[in-house]
Amino acid sequence: GDDTEVVTTKPTDSADAKEWFEIDLEDNYNLKKVLLHTGKDSSLFPKSFSIDIWNGKEWKTVVSKKNYKTPEEMATEAFSFKETKGSKVRINITAMNQNASGKYAAGLSEIEVY
């Protein structure tokens, strides 16, 4: 698998701001699972999102979640799907949770792709 440190999105006043995290695997792989890790601030875990794979021609959505329950701190959320060949993985965020300062943002401490 490949894993990548991820930065947090810029805080915004809108819960529905569109953001994404993208990993370029630099070659085609048969992918079937993505692990998303929360950090110490689990409110940064995306509220609604999809996991999309680039197959060389288009983005294919393999996981879609709306109003996902906020995980615990330092948790790992696993998302399995039908094996799909691709070279890039995108966590496409369509809604974010509000943090303690009243702003909306998304962030993950780590993304693993298998």
N, C-alpha and C positions, 0 to 999 in steps of 0.2 A: 504494500500500500504506500501511498504518498501522503504526507501530512505537511501542513503549512500553518505558520502563525498568521493570525488574521487581526487586522486593526479594526477599531470601532468606526462606525459611520459618523459623520458630522452630526451633532445634535440639531434637531429641528423642532419647530412648533407643530408639525403635522404628523399624526400617527400613520397617515397613508402615503408618506413620501416613498418613492420607489428607489431602492438601493440594491446592490448585489455584490457578492464576493465571488471571484472567479479564480480557478486554478487551471493553469495550462500544463498538461501532463507531457507535452512535447512529442507524443507518439500516441498511436491508437492502442487502447487496452479494452478488454472485456470487463466492464464494471458492473457490480451488483450490490454494493453497499456503500453508504456514506455515514460516517460518525461525526456528529457535531458536538463539540465540547463547550460547556459554559465556563465562564471564569468565576471570579468572586462575586460579580454583580450579575446574577442570573436574569434580572429584569431586561438585560440586553439581548436575551435570546429572542429571535424573531417571533412575532405573534402569528403572522400568516406568511407563508413562503412556498416556493417550489424548488425542487432540485432538478436542474436541467443539464442534459449532456449534449455536447456538440458532436455530431456524427460526421462532420466534414462538409455537410450541406446545410443543415438546420439544427436548431436547438430542439431537443426532444425532452419533454417533461416526463420524469420517471416517478416523482413524488410530489404531491400537492397537499398542503396543510393549511386550514383556515382556523383562526382562534385557537392555536395550539397552546396547551396548558404550559405555563412557565415552569421549567424544571428547577430542581434544587441547585444551590451553588456547587460548582466544580463537578457537575454531572456530565454524563455522556449519553446522548440520545442517538440511537441507531436506526437507520432507515434502509431497509432492504427492498430490492426491486428486481424485476426480470432482467437478466443479464443483457447489457446494452453496450455495444462497441462505441467508443468515443475518445477524443483527445483533450477535451476541456470539460470542466464541471463548474456550474454556476449555481450559487445559492441566491435565488431571485426573491428578494424581500418585498412583500406587498403591504404589510402592516407591521408597525413596531409598538412595543410597550412603552409606557411612560416611566421615566426614571425618577429618582428622589428629588431632582431639581425641577421637575415638571416638564422637562423636555423629552422628546422621543428620539431614540437611537437604537441601533442594533450592533451587536458584537459577539464574536465567538473567540474563545481562547485557542481553538484548534479545529481544523477540518481534516478528517482522514478519509481517503478514497480507496476502495478495494474492488 
